[in-house]
Amino acid sequence: MSSPSLESRDVHLSVPARPDYLVLARLALSAMCRLTPLEHAEVADLKLAVTEAAAGFVADGHDPDAVVGFEFRLDDDRLEMEIRGTPLDTPAEEQEVSRAIVAATVDEFEIADGHAKLVKRFTADDAG
């Protein structure tokens, strides 16, 4: 596996699969969003989306060796967020609520077993 270049605008983070560690992913996302034209409310929405997308991989009492991986990739026109982990047996109703929140806060998303990908595009309106 190759290392990102020093000019890369990618962030890779792995944390234990416990809810109290999600704050680290939210902080990394916040820092990356400072490089974007996104408004404060949009950043708050993205942090919520990442939290909801990761909810299916984290739980108190979960396997102590389980980890959740986060990748944030910043391009000129979009921010891509990927989350990988071991899926939990989450009730369908909770999954539906999480998907609805994610759908309301990002432009594109895909959630499948062990993987979630979220995309927020930057529009001309975002540039101010």
Backbone atoms as SQL, in Angstrom:
CREATE TABLE atoms (id INTEGER PRIMARY KEY, chain TEXT, resi INTEGER, resn TEXT, atom TEXT, x REAL, y REAL, z REAL);
INSERT INTO atoms VALUES
  (1, 'A', 1, 'MET', 'N', 0.844, -1.177, 0.000),
  (2, 'A', 1, 'MET', 'CA', 0.000, 0.000, 0.000),
  (3, 'A', 1, 'MET', 'C', 0.886, 1.235, 0.000),
  (4, 'A', 2, 'SER', 'N', 0.585, 2.166, -0.873),
  (5, 'A', 2, 'SER', 'CA', 1.408, 3.372, -0.951),
  (6, 'A', 2, 'SER', 'C', 0.897, 4.423, 0.015),
  (7, 'A', 3, 'SER', 'N', 1.788, 5.264, 0.443),
  (8, 'A', 3, 'SER', 'CA', 1.433, 6.357, 1.350),
  (9, 'A', 3, 'SER', 'C', 0.952, 7.545, 0.538),
  (10, 'A', 4, 'PRO', 'N', -0.001, 8.321, 1.099),
  (11, 'A', 4, 'PRO', 'CA', -0.428, 9.526, 0.387),
  (12, 'A', 4, 'PRO', 'C', 0.721, 10.515, 0.286),
  (13, 'A', 5, 'SER', 'N', 0.721, 11.306, -0.784),
  (14, 'A', 5, 'SER', 'CA', 1.762, 12.317, -0.931),
  (15, 'A', 5, 'SER', 'C', 1.545, 13.419, 0.091),
  (16, 'A', 6, 'LEU', 'N', 2.574, 14.228, 0.286),
  (17, 'A', 6, 'LEU', 'CA', 2.464, 15.337, 1.222),
  (18, 'A', 6, 'LEU', 'C', 1.440, 16.363, 0.754),
  (19, 'A', 7, 'GLU', 'N', 1.135, 16.366, -0.541),
  (20, 'A', 7, 'GLU', 'CA', 0.152, 17.299, -1.075),
  (21, 'A', 7, 'GLU', 'C', -1.255, 16.726, -1.061),
  (22, 'A', 8, 'SER', 'N', -1.418, 15.488, -0.612),
  (23, 'A', 8, 'SER', 'CA', -2.724, 14.844, -0.590),
  (24, 'A', 8, 'SER', 'C', -3.667, 15.561, 0.367),
  (25, 'A', 9, 'ARG', 'N', -4.929, 15.589, -0.012),
  (26, 'A', 9, 'ARG', 'CA', -5.941, 16.163, 0.867),
  (27, 'A', 9, 'ARG', 'C', -6.861, 15.044, 1.360),
  (28, 'A', 10, 'ASP', 'N', -6.266, 13.900, 1.667),
  (29, 'A', 10, 'ASP', 'CA', -6.980, 12.737, 2.169),
  (30, 'A', 10, 'ASP', 'C', -6.646, 12.532, 3.637),
  (31, 'A', 11, 'VAL', 'N', -7.641, 12.100, 4.396),
  (32, 'A', 11, 'VAL', 'CA', -7.437, 11.769, 5.806),
  (33, 'A', 11, 'VAL', 'C', -7.924, 10.343, 6.011),
  (34, 'A', 12, 'HIS', 'N', -7.090, 9.524, 6.637),
  (35, 'A', 12, 'HIS', 'CA', -7.436, 8.143, 6.961),
  (36, 'A', 12, 'HIS', 'C', -7.360, 8.004, 8.478),
  (37, 'A', 13, 'LEU', 'N', -8.403, 7.438, 9.061),
  (38, 'A', 13, 'LEU', 'CA', -8.478, 7.322, 10.508),
  (39, 'A', 13, 'LEU', 'C', -9.133, 5.996, 10.869),
  (40, 'A', 14, 'SER', 'N', -8.535, 5.254, 11.784),
  (41, 'A', 14, 'SER', 'CA', -9.138, 4.029, 12.314),
  (42, 'A', 14, 'SER', 'C', -9.271, 4.199, 13.812),
  (43, 'A', 15, 'VAL', 'N', -10.469, 3.890, 14.322),
  (44, 'A', 15, 'VAL', 'CA', -10.736, 4.020, 15.752),
  (45, 'A', 15, 'VAL', 'C', -11.444, 2.764, 16.245),
  (46, 'A', 16, 'PRO', 'N', -11.371, 2.503, 17.556),
  (47, 'A', 16, 'PRO', 'CA', -12.147, 1.382, 18.100),
  (48, 'A', 16, 'PRO', 'C', -13.635, 1.570, 17.794),
  (49, 'A', 17, 'ALA', 'N', -14.330, 0.481, 17.576),
  (50, 'A', 17, 'ALA', 'CA', -15.747, 0.517, 17.189),
  (51, 'A', 17, 'ALA', 'C', -16.645, 0.760, 18.398),
  (52, 'A', 18, 'ARG', 'N', -16.413, 1.904, 19.036),
  (53, 'A', 18, 'ARG', 'CA', -17.220, 2.303, 20.194),
  (54, 'A', 18, 'ARG', 'C', -17.702, 3.731, 19.976),
  (55, 'A', 19, 'PRO', 'N', -18.929, 4.024, 20.416),
  (56, 'A', 19, 'PRO', 'CA', -19.505, 5.353, 20.159),
  (57, 'A', 19, 'PRO', 'C', -18.656, 6.523, 20.649),
  (58, 'A', 20, 'ASP', 'N', -17.964, 6.359, 21.775),
  (59, 'A', 20, 'ASP', 'CA', -17.198, 7.479, 22.306),
  (60, 'A', 20, 'ASP', 'C', -15.995, 7.854, 21.440),
  (61, 'A', 21, 'TYR', 'N', -15.631, 7.019, 20.485),
  (62, 'A', 21, 'TYR', 'CA', -14.517, 7.341, 19.587),
  (63, 'A', 21, 'TYR', 'C', -14.970, 8.063, 18.317),
  (64, 'A', 22, 'LEU', 'N', -16.283, 8.129, 18.084),
  (65, 'A', 22, 'LEU', 'CA', -16.771, 8.824, 16.891),
  (66, 'A', 22, 'LEU', 'C', -16.411, 10.306, 16.893),
  (67, 'A', 23, 'VAL', 'N', -16.204, 10.870, 18.075),
  (68, 'A', 23, 'VAL', 'CA', -15.834, 12.279, 18.159),
  (69, 'A', 23, 'VAL', 'C', -14.528, 12.549, 17.404),
  (70, 'A', 24, 'LEU', 'N', -13.638, 11.572, 17.360),
  (71, 'A', 24, 'LEU', 'CA', -12.374, 11.760, 16.629),
  (72, 'A', 24, 'LEU', 'C', -12.619, 11.881, 15.130),
  (73, 'A', 25, 'ALA', 'N', -13.530, 11.075, 14.610),
  (74, 'A', 25, 'ALA', 'CA', -13.867, 11.168, 13.187),
  (75, 'A', 25, 'ALA', 'C', -14.550, 12.504, 12.892),
  (76, 'A', 26, 'ARG', 'N', -15.415, 12.935, 13.797),
  (77, 'A', 26, 'ARG', 'CA', -16.101, 14.212, 13.613),
  (78, 'A', 26, 'ARG', 'C', -15.097, 15.372, 13.632),
  (79, 'A', 27, 'LEU', 'N', -14.103, 15.297, 14.507),
  (80, 'A', 27, 'LEU', 'CA', -13.070, 16.342, 14.558),
  (81, 'A', 27, 'LEU', 'C', -12.235, 16.366, 13.278),
  (82, 'A', 28, 'ALA', 'N', -11.871, 15.179, 12.784),
  (83, 'A', 28, 'ALA', 'CA', -11.098, 15.110, 11.538),
  (84, 'A', 28, 'ALA', 'C', -11.920, 15.681, 10.381),
  (85, 'A', 29, 'LEU', 'N', -13.203, 15.348, 10.335),
  (86, 'A', 29, 'LEU', 'CA', -14.073, 15.883, 9.289),
  (87, 'A', 29, 'LEU', 'C', -14.182, 17.402, 9.397),
  (88, 'A', 30, 'SER', 'N', -14.344, 17.911, 10.605),
  (89, 'A', 30, 'SER', 'CA', -14.421, 19.362, 10.806),
  (90, 'A', 30, 'SER', 'C', -13.169, 20.054, 10.293),
  (91, 'A', 31, 'ALA', 'N', -12.012, 19.489, 10.608),
  (92, 'A', 31, 'ALA', 'CA', -10.752, 20.079, 10.155),
  (93, 'A', 31, 'ALA', 'C', -10.674, 20.083, 8.630),
  (94, 'A', 32, 'MET', 'N', -11.091, 18.990, 8.007),
  (95, 'A', 32, 'MET', 'CA', -11.046, 18.928, 6.550),
  (96, 'A', 32, 'MET', 'C', -12.024, 19.933, 5.943),
  (97, 'A', 33, 'CYS', 'N', -13.171, 20.102, 6.556),
  (98, 'A', 33, 'CYS', 'CA', -14.186, 21.026, 6.033),
  (99, 'A', 33, 'CYS', 'C', -13.721, 22.478, 6.054),
  (100, 'A', 34, 'ARG', 'N', -12.712, 22.793, 6.852),
  (101, 'A', 34, 'ARG', 'CA', -12.162, 24.158, 6.857),
  (102, 'A', 34, 'ARG', 'C', -11.523, 24.508, 5.518),
  (103, 'A', 35, 'LEU', 'N', -11.200, 23.485, 4.742),
  (104, 'A', 35, 'LEU', 'CA', -10.588, 23.688, 3.426),
  (105, 'A', 35, 'LEU', 'C', -11.627, 23.784, 2.322),
  (106, 'A', 36, 'THR', 'N', -12.898, 23.780, 2.690),
  (107, 'A', 36, 'THR', 'CA', -13.988, 23.784, 1.713),
  (108, 'A', 36, 'THR', 'C', -14.783, 25.085, 1.796),
  (109, 'A', 37, 'PRO', 'N', -15.653, 25.310, 0.813),
  (110, 'A', 37, 'PRO', 'CA', -16.520, 26.489, 0.868),
  (111, 'A', 37, 'PRO', 'C', -17.810, 26.246, 1.661),
  (112, 'A', 38, 'LEU', 'N', -17.901, 25.141, 2.379),
  (113, 'A', 38, 'LEU', 'CA', -19.130, 24.800, 3.090),
  (114, 'A', 38, 'LEU', 'C', -19.401, 25.743, 4.257),
  (115, 'A', 39, 'GLU', 'N', -20.662, 26.028, 4.461),
  (116, 'A', 39, 'GLU', 'CA', -21.114, 26.851, 5.584),
  (117, 'A', 39, 'GLU', 'C', -21.120, 26.016, 6.862),
  (118, 'A', 40, 'HIS', 'N', -21.141, 26.696, 7.997),
  (119, 'A', 40, 'HIS', 'CA', -21.137, 26.030, 9.302),
  (120, 'A', 40, 'HIS', 'C', -22.273, 25.006, 9.425),
  (121, 'A', 41, 'ALA', 'N', -23.467, 25.367, 8.977),
  (122, 'A', 41, 'ALA', 'CA', -24.617, 24.458, 9.081),
  (123, 'A', 41, 'ALA', 'C', -24.416, 23.211, 8.221),
  (124, 'A', 42, 'GLU', 'N', -23.788, 23.369, 7.061),
  (125, 'A', 42, 'GLU', 'CA', -23.516, 22.214, 6.198),
  (126, 'A', 42, 'GLU', 'C', -22.494, 21.281, 6.835),
  (127, 'A', 43, 'VAL', 'N', -21.499, 21.849, 7.498),
  (128, 'A', 43, 'VAL', 'CA', -20.504, 21.038, 8.197),
  (129, 'A', 43, 'VAL', 'C', -21.174, 20.270, 9.332),
  (130, 'A', 44, 'ALA', 'N', -22.040, 20.933, 10.077),
  (131, 'A', 44, 'ALA', 'CA', -22.773, 20.252, 11.155),
  (132, 'A', 44, 'ALA', 'C', -23.611, 19.110, 10.588),
  (133, 'A', 45, 'ASP', 'N', -24.233, 19.332, 9.430),
  (134, 'A', 45, 'ASP', 'CA', -25.006, 18.270, 8.787),
  (135, 'A', 45, 'ASP', 'C', -24.115, 17.092, 8.398),
  (136, 'A', 46, 'LEU', 'N', -22.922, 17.377, 7.874),
  (137, 'A', 46, 'LEU', 'CA', -22.010, 16.305, 7.478),
  (138, 'A', 46, 'LEU', 'C', -21.534, 15.498, 8.687),
  (139, 'A', 47, 'LYS', 'N', -21.279, 16.182, 9.783),
  (140, 'A', 47, 'LYS', 'CA', -20.873, 15.461, 10.996),
  (141, 'A', 47, 'LYS', 'C', -21.991, 14.540, 11.462),
  (142, 'A', 48, 'LEU', 'N', -23.227, 15.007, 11.370),
  (143, 'A', 48, 'LEU', 'CA', -24.372, 14.164, 11.709),
  (144, 'A', 48, 'LEU', 'C', -24.474, 12.979, 10.749),
  (145, 'A', 49, 'ALA', 'N', -24.288, 13.223, 9.463),
  (146, 'A', 49, 'ALA', 'CA', -24.365, 12.153, 8.468),
  (147, 'A', 49, 'ALA', 'C', -23.315, 11.078, 8.720),
  (148, 'A', 50, 'VAL', 'N', -22.085, 11.499, 9.022),
  (149, 'A', 50, 'VAL', 'CA', -21.014, 10.536, 9.295),
  (150, 'A', 50, 'VAL', 'C', -21.332, 9.731, 10.555),
  (151, 'A', 51, 'THR', 'N', -21.841, 10.405, 11.565),
  (152, 'A', 51, 'THR', 'CA', -22.213, 9.708, 12.802),
  (153, 'A', 51, 'THR', 'C', -23.301, 8.669, 12.531),
  (154, 'A', 52, 'GLU', 'N', -24.306, 9.051, 11.778),
  (155, 'A', 52, 'GLU', 'CA', -25.400, 8.120, 11.464),
  (156, 'A', 52, 'GLU', 'C', -24.914, 6.968, 10.590),
  (157, 'A', 53, 'ALA', 'N', -24.074, 7.262, 9.609),
  (158, 'A', 53, 'ALA', 'CA', -23.554, 6.209, 8.732),
  (159, 'A', 53, 'ALA', 'C', -22.677, 5.228, 9.508),
  (160, 'A', 54, 'ALA', 'N', -21.975, 5.719, 10.513),
  (161, 'A', 54, 'ALA', 'CA', -21.100, 4.857, 11.314),
  (162, 'A', 54, 'ALA', 'C', -21.857, 4.107, 12.402),
  (163, 'A', 55, 'ALA', 'N', -23.084, 4.524, 12.683),
  (164, 'A', 55, 'ALA', 'CA', -23.849, 3.925, 13.783),
  (165, 'A', 55, 'ALA', 'C', -24.023, 2.422, 13.624),
  (166, 'A', 56, 'GLY', 'N', -24.083, 1.946, 12.418),
  (167, 'A', 56, 'GLY', 'CA', -24.241, 0.511, 12.185),
  (168, 'A', 56, 'GLY', 'C', -22.992, -0.303, 12.430),
  (169, 'A', 57, 'PHE', 'N', -21.882, 0.380, 12.782),
  (170, 'A', 57, 'PHE', 'CA', -20.612, -0.307, 13.012),
  (171, 'A', 57, 'PHE', 'C', -20.094, -0.152, 14.441),
  (172, 'A', 58, 'VAL', 'N', -20.773, 0.649, 15.258),
  (173, 'A', 58, 'VAL', 'CA', -20.258, 0.942, 16.597),
  (174, 'A', 58, 'VAL', 'C', -21.311, 0.645, 17.669),
  (175, 'A', 59, 'ALA', 'N', -20.837, 0.164, 18.806),
  (176, 'A', 59, 'ALA', 'CA', -21.736, -0.090, 19.940),
  (177, 'A', 59, 'ALA', 'C', -20.915, -0.317, 21.192),
  (178, 'A', 60, 'ASP', 'N', -21.457, 0.110, 22.323),
  (179, 'A', 60, 'ASP', 'CA', -20.833, -0.236, 23.597),
  (180, 'A', 60, 'ASP', 'C', -20.905, -1.747, 23.747),
  (181, 'A', 61, 'GLY', 'N', -19.846, -2.350, 24.252),
  (182, 'A', 61, 'GLY', 'CA', -19.819, -3.790, 24.435),
  (183, 'A', 61, 'GLY', 'C', -19.544, -4.565, 23.157),
  (184, 'A', 62, 'HIS', 'N', -19.299, -3.847, 22.061),
  (185, 'A', 62, 'HIS', 'CA', -18.953, -4.473, 20.782),
  (186, 'A', 62, 'HIS', 'C', -17.600, -5.154, 20.931),
  (187, 'A', 63, 'ASP', 'N', -17.253, -6.009, 20.024),
  (188, 'A', 63, 'ASP', 'CA', -15.961, -6.697, 20.017),
  (189, 'A', 63, 'ASP', 'C', -14.850, -5.694, 20.320),
  (190, 'A', 64, 'PRO', 'N', -14.092, -5.902, 21.400),
  (191, 'A', 64, 'PRO', 'CA', -13.063, -4.919, 21.778),
  (192, 'A', 64, 'PRO', 'C', -11.955, -4.743, 20.734),
  (193, 'A', 65, 'ASP', 'N', -11.814, -5.703, 19.830),
  (194, 'A', 65, 'ASP', 'CA', -10.797, -5.599, 18.782),
  (195, 'A', 65, 'ASP', 'C', -11.336, -4.980, 17.494),
  (196, 'A', 66, 'ALA', 'N', -12.642, -4.744, 17.427),
  (197, 'A', 66, 'ALA', 'CA', -13.242, -4.203, 16.208),
  (198, 'A', 66, 'ALA', 'C', -12.848, -2.736, 16.031),
  (199, 'A', 67, 'VAL', 'N', -12.648, -2.354, 14.786),
  (200, 'A', 67, 'VAL', 'CA', -12.316, -0.968, 14.462),
  (201, 'A', 67, 'VAL', 'C', -13.248, -0.460, 13.367),
  (202, 'A', 68, 'VAL', 'N', -13.348, 0.849, 13.300),
  (203, 'A', 68, 'VAL', 'CA', -14.072, 1.509, 12.219),
  (204, 'A', 68, 'VAL', 'C', -13.069, 2.403, 11.506),
  (205, 'A', 69, 'GLY', 'N', -13.038, 2.292, 10.193),
  (206, 'A', 69, 'GLY', 'CA', -12.133, 3.104, 9.398),
  (207, 'A', 69, 'GLY', 'C', -12.882, 4.225, 8.704),
  (208, 'A', 70, 'PHE', 'N', -12.289, 5.391, 8.717),
  (209, 'A', 70, 'PHE', 'CA', -12.855, 6.568, 8.064),
  (210, 'A', 70, 'PHE', 'C', -11.855, 7.072, 7.041),
  (211, 'A', 71, 'GLU', 'N', -12.340, 7.422, 5.867),
  (212, 'A', 71, 'GLU', 'CA', -11.522, 8.063, 4.843),
  (213, 'A', 71, 'GLU', 'C', -12.282, 9.295, 4.369),
  (214, 'A', 72, 'PHE', 'N', -11.610, 10.419, 4.421),
  (215, 'A', 72, 'PHE', 'CA', -12.175, 11.670, 3.924),
  (216, 'A', 72, 'PHE', 'C', -11.269, 12.128, 2.788),
  (217, 'A', 73, 'ARG', 'N', -11.863, 12.291, 1.605),
  (218, 'A', 73, 'ARG', 'CA', -11.112, 12.715, 0.419),
  (219, 'A', 73, 'ARG', 'C', -11.686, 14.018, -0.092),
  (220, 'A', 74, 'LEU', 'N', -10.839, 15.006, -0.201),
  (221, 'A', 74, 'LEU', 'CA', -11.249, 16.326, -0.665),
  (222, 'A', 74, 'LEU', 'C', -10.778, 16.540, -2.095),
  (223, 'A', 75, 'ASP', 'N', -11.742, 16.766, -2.980),
  (224, 'A', 75, 'ASP', 'CA', -11.456, 17.126, -4.363),
  (225, 'A', 75, 'ASP', 'C', -11.901, 18.571, -4.556),
  (226, 'A', 76, 'ASP', 'N', -11.620, 19.130, -5.714),
  (227, 'A', 76, 'ASP', 'CA', -11.989, 20.523, -5.980),
  (228, 'A', 76, 'ASP', 'C', -13.499, 20.747, -5.924),
  (229, 'A', 77, 'ASP', 'N', -14.263, 19.727, -6.305),
  (230, 'A', 77, 'ASP', 'CA', -15.711, 19.907, -6.411),
  (231, 'A', 77, 'ASP', 'C', -16.529, 19.072, -5.425),
  (232, 'A', 78, 'ARG', 'N', -15.875, 18.319, -4.550),
  (233, 'A', 78, 'ARG', 'CA', -16.619, 17.434, -3.654),
  (234, 'A', 78, 'ARG', 'C', -15.782, 16.971, -2.470),
  (235, 'A', 79, 'LEU', 'N', -16.486, 16.523, -1.456),
  (236, 'A', 79, 'LEU', 'CA', -15.879, 15.858, -0.311),
  (237, 'A', 79, 'LEU', 'C', -16.487, 14.464, -0.247),
  (238, 'A', 80, 'GLU', 'N', -15.635, 13.447, -0.312),
  (239, 'A', 80, 'GLU', 'CA', -16.095, 12.069, -0.225),
  (240, 'A', 80, 'GLU', 'C', -15.716, 11.516, 1.138),
  (241, 'A', 81, 'MET', 'N', -16.658, 10.823, 1.750),
  (242, 'A', 81, 'MET', 'CA', -16.464, 10.246, 3.075),
  (243, 'A', 81, 'MET', 'C', -16.793, 8.760, 3.007),
  (244, 'A', 82, 'GLU', 'N', -15.841, 7.927, 3.393),
  (245, 'A', 82, 'GLU', 'CA', -16.083, 6.486, 3.409),
  (246, 'A', 82, 'GLU', 'C', -15.875, 5.962, 4.816),
  (247, 'A', 83, 'ILE', 'N', -16.741, 5.037, 5.180),
  (248, 'A', 83, 'ILE', 'CA', -16.683, 4.425, 6.501),
  (249, 'A', 83, 'ILE', 'C', -16.734, 2.921, 6.299),
  (250, 'A', 84, 'ARG', 'N', -15.830, 2.210, 6.973),
  (251, 'A', 84, 'ARG', 'CA', -15.793, 0.749, 6.874),
  (252, 'A', 84, 'ARG', 'C', -15.734, 0.157, 8.278),
  (253, 'A', 85, 'GLY', 'N', -16.459, -0.926, 8.446),
  (254, 'A', 85, 'GLY', 'CA', -16.449, -1.613, 9.724),
  (255, 'A', 85, 'GLY', 'C', -17.226, -2.905, 9.642),
  (256, 'A', 86, 'THR', 'N', -17.287, -3.585, 10.764),
  (257, 'A', 86, 'THR', 'CA', -18.067, -4.823, 10.852),
  (258, 'A', 86, 'THR', 'C', -19.498, -4.446, 11.197),
  (259, 'A', 87, 'PRO', 'N', -20.442, -4.788, 10.321),
  (260, 'A', 87, 'PRO', 'CA', -21.827, -4.376, 10.573),
  (261, 'A', 87, 'PRO', 'C', -22.415, -5.072, 11.800),
  (262, 'A', 88, 'LEU', 'N', -23.201, -4.324, 12.535),
  (263, 'A', 88, 'LEU', 'CA', -23.917, -4.859, 13.684),
  (264, 'A', 88, 'LEU', 'C', -25.307, -5.298, 13.228),
  (265, 'A', 89, 'ASP', 'N', -25.948, -6.070, 14.042),
  (266, 'A', 89, 'ASP', 'CA', -27.316, -6.489, 13.763),
  (267, 'A', 89, 'ASP', 'C', -28.245, -5.394, 14.271),
  (268, 'A', 90, 'THR', 'N', -28.400, -4.355, 13.457),
  (269, 'A', 90, 'THR', 'CA', -29.199, -3.187, 13.823),
  (270, 'A', 90, 'THR', 'C', -30.637, -3.378, 13.346),
  (271, 'A', 91, 'PRO', 'N', -31.626, -3.076, 14.197),
  (272, 'A', 91, 'PRO', 'CA', -33.027, -3.206, 13.773),
  (273, 'A', 91, 'PRO', 'C', -33.314, -2.390, 12.508),
  (274, 'A', 92, 'ALA', 'N', -34.175, -2.899, 11.657),
  (275, 'A', 92, 'ALA', 'CA', -34.502, -2.257, 10.379),
  (276, 'A', 92, 'ALA', 'C', -35.000, -0.831, 10.568),
  (277, 'A', 93, 'GLU', 'N', -35.777, -0.585, 11.619),
  (278, 'A', 93, 'GLU', 'CA', -36.303, 0.764, 11.851),
  (279, 'A', 93, 'GLU', 'C', -35.173, 1.754, 12.099),
  (280, 'A', 94, 'GLU', 'N', -34.175, 1.350, 12.874),
  (281, 'A', 94, 'GLU', 'CA', -33.031, 2.229, 13.143),
  (282, 'A', 94, 'GLU', 'C', -32.242, 2.482, 11.866),
  (283, 'A', 95, 'GLN', 'N', -32.078, 1.447, 11.044),
  (284, 'A', 95, 'GLN', 'CA', -31.370, 1.604, 9.775),
  (285, 'A', 95, 'GLN', 'C', -32.099, 2.596, 8.875),
  (286, 'A', 96, 'GLU', 'N', -33.424, 2.507, 8.828),
  (287, 'A', 96, 'GLU', 'CA', -34.214, 3.418, 7.995),
  (288, 'A', 96, 'GLU', 'C', -34.062, 4.865, 8.455),
  (289, 'A', 97, 'VAL', 'N', -34.085, 5.086, 9.757),
  (290, 'A', 97, 'VAL', 'CA', -33.928, 6.443, 10.285),
  (291, 'A', 97, 'VAL', 'C', -32.546, 6.979, 9.933),
  (292, 'A', 98, 'SER', 'N', -31.519, 6.169, 10.143),
  (293, 'A', 98, 'SER', 'CA', -30.154, 6.597, 9.810),
  (294, 'A', 98, 'SER', 'C', -30.024, 6.926, 8.334),
  (295, 'A', 99, 'ARG', 'N', -30.578, 6.093, 7.472),
  (296, 'A', 99, 'ARG', 'CA', -30.511, 6.343, 6.024),
  (297, 'A', 99, 'ARG', 'C', -31.248, 7.633, 5.652),
  (298, 'A', 100, 'ALA', 'N', -32.367, 7.883, 6.291),
  (299, 'A', 100, 'ALA', 'CA', -33.123, 9.108, 6.001),
  (300, 'A', 100, 'ALA', 'C', -32.326, 10.346, 6.393),
  (301, 'A', 101, 'ILE', 'N', -31.645, 10.284, 7.536),
  (302, 'A', 101, 'ILE', 'CA', -30.816, 11.411, 7.976),
  (303, 'A', 101, 'ILE', 'C', -29.657, 11.629, 7.013),
  (304, 'A', 102, 'VAL', 'N', -29.000, 10.543, 6.625),
  (305, 'A', 102, 'VAL', 'CA', -27.885, 10.655, 5.682),
  (306, 'A', 102, 'VAL', 'C', -28.383, 11.221, 4.359),
  (307, 'A', 103, 'ALA', 'N', -29.498, 10.714, 3.855),
  (308, 'A', 103, 'ALA', 'CA', -30.039, 11.181, 2.572),
  (309, 'A', 103, 'ALA', 'C', -30.366, 12.672, 2.602),
  (310, 'A', 104, 'ALA', 'N', -30.797, 13.168, 3.756),
  (311, 'A', 104, 'ALA', 'CA', -31.169, 14.579, 3.882),
  (312, 'A', 104, 'ALA', 'C', -29.961, 15.508, 4.000),
  (313, 'A', 105, 'THR', 'N', -28.783, 14.952, 4.238),
  (314, 'A', 105, 'THR', 'CA', -27.630, 15.802, 4.534),
  (315, 'A', 105, 'THR', 'C', -26.490, 15.723, 3.518),
  (316, 'A', 106, 'VAL', 'N', -26.530, 14.757, 2.606),
  (317, 'A', 106, 'VAL', 'CA', -25.476, 14.642, 1.595),
  (318, 'A', 106, 'VAL', 'C', -26.109, 14.590, 0.212),
  (319, 'A', 107, 'ASP', 'N', -25.296, 14.710, -0.820),
  (320, 'A', 107, 'ASP', 'CA', -25.793, 14.692, -2.190),
  (321, 'A', 107, 'ASP', 'C', -25.918, 13.279, -2.754),
  (322, 'A', 108, 'GLU', 'N', -25.022, 12.402, -2.336),
  (323, 'A', 108, 'GLU', 'CA', -25.048, 11.005, -2.778),
  (324, 'A', 108, 'GLU', 'C', -24.632, 10.142, -1.598),
  (325, 'A', 109, 'PHE', 'N', -25.203, 8.934, -1.538),
  (326, 'A', 109, 'PHE', 'CA', -24.720, 7.991, -0.543),
  (327, 'A', 109, 'PHE', 'C', -25.029, 6.570, -0.960),
  (328, 'A', 110, 'GLU', 'N', -24.230, 5.674, -0.422),
  (329, 'A', 110, 'GLU', 'CA', -24.404, 4.246, -0.624),
  (330, 'A', 110, 'GLU', 'C', -24.020, 3.578, 0.687),
  (331, 'A', 111, 'ILE', 'N', -24.907, 2.759, 1.192),
  (332, 'A', 111, 'ILE', 'CA', -24.606, 2.031, 2.421),
  (333, 'A', 111, 'ILE', 'C', -24.846, 0.558, 2.136),
  (334, 'A', 112, 'ALA', 'N', -23.811, -0.244, 2.299),
  (335, 'A', 112, 'ALA', 'CA', -23.886, -1.686, 2.086),
  (336, 'A', 112, 'ALA', 'C', -23.183, -2.369, 3.253),
  (337, 'A', 113, 'ASP', 'N', -23.247, -3.678, 3.305),
  (338, 'A', 113, 'ASP', 'CA', -22.617, -4.406, 4.405),
  (339, 'A', 113, 'ASP', 'C', -21.153, -4.009, 4.590),
  (340, 'A', 114, 'GLY', 'N', -20.872, -3.425, 5.723),
  (341, 'A', 114, 'GLY', 'CA', -19.501, -3.093, 6.080),
  (342, 'A', 114, 'GLY', 'C', -18.930, -1.860, 5.424),
  (343, 'A', 115, 'HIS', 'N', -19.748, -1.113, 4.690),
  (344, 'A', 115, 'HIS', 'CA', -19.211, 0.029, 3.947),
  (345, 'A', 115, 'HIS', 'C', -20.289, 1.093, 3.766),
  (346, 'A', 116, 'ALA', 'N', -19.899, 2.326, 3.936),
  (347, 'A', 116, 'ALA', 'CA', -20.777, 3.455, 3.626),
  (348, 'A', 116, 'ALA', 'C', -19.953, 4.492, 2.884),
  (349, 'A', 117, 'LYS', 'N', -20.525, 5.056, 1.831),
  (350, 'A', 117, 'LYS', 'CA', -19.861, 6.117, 1.081),
  (351, 'A', 117, 'LYS', 'C', -20.829, 7.280, 0.973),
  (352, 'A', 118, 'LEU', 'N', -20.362, 8.459, 1.352),
  (353, 'A', 118, 'LEU', 'CA', -21.163, 9.679, 1.325),
  (354, 'A', 118, 'LEU', 'C', -20.418, 10.713, 0.487),
  (355, 'A', 119, 'VAL', 'N', -21.154, 11.502, -0.272),
  (356, 'A', 119, 'VAL', 'CA', -20.550, 12.531, -1.115),
  (357, 'A', 119, 'VAL', 'C', -21.297, 13.844, -0.912),
  (358, 'A', 120, 'LYS', 'N', -20.546, 14.904, -0.674),
  (359, 'A', 120, 'LYS', 'CA', -21.082, 16.261, -0.614),
  (360, 'A', 120, 'LYS', 'C', -20.393, 17.056, -1.706),
  (361, 'A', 121, 'ARG', 'N', -21.182, 17.538, -2.662),
  (362, 'A', 121, 'ARG', 'CA', -20.627, 18.328, -3.763),
  (363, 'A', 121, 'ARG', 'C', -20.651, 19.811, -3.395),
  (364, 'A', 122, 'PHE', 'N', -19.702, 20.544, -3.937),
  (365, 'A', 122, 'PHE', 'CA', -19.635, 21.983, -3.764),
  (366, 'A', 122, 'PHE', 'C', -20.265, 22.622, -4.994),
  (367, 'A', 123, 'THR', 'N', -21.177, 23.525, -4.800),
  (368, 'A', 123, 'THR', 'CA', -21.843, 24.193, -5.911),
  (369, 'A', 123, 'THR', 'C', -21.297, 25.611, -6.022),
  (370, 'A', 124, 'ALA', 'N', -21.688, 26.274, -7.085),
  (371, 'A', 124, 'ALA', 'CA', -21.286, 27.678, -7.268),
  (372, 'A', 124, 'ALA', 'C', -21.806, 28.517, -6.116),
  (373, 'A', 125, 'ASP', 'N', -22.980, 28.162, -5.570),
  (374, 'A', 125, 'ASP', 'CA', -23.537, 28.892, -4.437),
  (375, 'A', 125, 'ASP', 'C', -22.665, 28.769, -3.190),
  (376, 'A', 126, 'ASP', 'N', -21.958, 27.627, -3.035),
  (377, 'A', 126, 'ASP', 'CA', -21.091, 27.416, -1.868),
  (378, 'A', 126, 'ASP', 'C', -19.907, 28.377, -1.874),
  (379, 'A', 127, 'ALA', 'N', -19.480, 28.789, -3.034),
  (380, 'A', 127, 'ALA', 'CA', -18.296, 29.641, -3.134),
  (381, 'A', 127, 'ALA', 'C', -18.542, 31.043, -2.611),
  (382, 'A', 128, 'GLY', 'N', -19.801, 31.367, -2.332),
  (383, 'A', 128, 'GLY', 'CA', -20.089, 32.659, -1.729),
  (384, 'A', 128, 'GLY', 'C', -20.455, 33.666, -2.734);
